[in-house]
């Protein structure tokens, strides 16, 4: 008997906070795809408390420099190499 293992694909998005002028990168597995009435596709993320990984507040300059480090840390935490930005 052989077992088939499939890797889940995590969805990620960058969120901008106007009041703090900072960014966060949010990673989640339980993201739902929704098509609006006008045909636009929107991905519905769960609340940040239920996401698989949420980076801390990041300034714009640090976001560009540390993006790869944050993604690598998220992959290690979530135990997956399949991350898709939406």
N, C-alpha and C positions, 0 to 999 in steps of 0.2 A: 504494500500500500504506500503510495507516495503522496506527500502533502504539497499543495500548491500555495506558495506565499506570494502575495501581491503587496506592493508598496503603495500606501496611500499618498495622494498628491495634496500637499498643503497649499492653500491660497494665501497670498500676502498682499498687503496694501500699505501705502504710506499715508499717514493722517497728519494734517497741518492744523495746529492750534493757534488761532489768530491772537488770542489774549496773551499768550506766553511767547508767541513767535518761535515755537519749537515744533519739531516733528516727532512722530513715533512710527515704528514699523510693526504691524500687527500680523501674526501668522495664525491660521486656524484651519482645521480639517473639516469642520461642519459648516461650510459656506454653501448657501443656496443661490442658484441662478434664477433670476426673475426677468421676464420680458415685459417691459412697460407697454402701454397702449400705443405709443408712438413708434414702437419697434426697438427702442434702446434696451440694451442688456445691462442689468444691474446685478451685482453680487451682494447678497445680504449676509453680512458678517454677524456673528453672535456678539454679545456684550464682551468687553475686554476681560472680564473675570472668567469667562468660559472659553477664551481663546487659548490655543496651545502655547503661544509665546508672544510676549509684548515687550518691545524694547523700551528703555527709559526715554525721557525727554532728551532730544538731540537738537543742537543748533544746526543751521544750514551748513556751515563750514565743516562741522564734525560729521554731518550726514554723508557728505561727499567722500570724506577721507575714511570713515569707519564702516561704510556700507557692507563691504565684503566680510569684515570681522563680525558684524552683527548677523549677517546671513549664515555664516559658518557656525556661530554660537547657537542660532535657532535650529539649524539642521542637527547639530549634536544633541540638543535638548529634546527635540521632537523625534529623534532617531529615524530620520528620512533624508534622502537626497533629492526628493522630488518637490520643488517649490516653484510655484507659478505666481507671478505678480499680475494682479488684475486691477 
